[in-house]
């Protein structure tokens, strides 16, 4: 029965790591002006 809390702890750590990575990725994308310009260009096309 000791495996269940361990799995929950690892899942919690994974979700925390995923949030951290996605936050860093979003910040990097927002800091990159060329990506924003490309998205605006793509949005204007449609």
N, C-alpha and C positions, 0 to 999 in steps of 0.2 A: 504493500500500500504506500510505500515511500516514493513510488515513481510518479504518482499523480501531482503532488505539490511541485516536484522537480519539473515536470512538463509544463505546469502552469507558470512557473517562474521563468522558464526558458521562453515560453510564448510571450510573456510580458516583456522580457528583455528584447525579444525580436521586434515586437511592436514599437517599443521605445526607440530602438535602433532605426527602424523603418521611418518613424516620424522624423528623427534627426536627419537622416539621409535625404528624405524628400524635402524637408525644410531647407537644407543646404542647397539642394538642387534648384528649388524654386527661387531662392535668393540669388543664385548664380545666374539663372535665366533672366531674372528681373534686372540684374546689374549689366547684362549683356544687351547693349542697345541694338545691335544688328539683329538679334533674335526678335526684339520688339518691333523693329521696323519691318522685318519680314512678315510678322504676324499681322501688322496693320495693312501691309500690301496685300496679303492673302485675304484679309477681311474686306478690303475695298473691292477686290475682284468678285466677291460673292455677295 
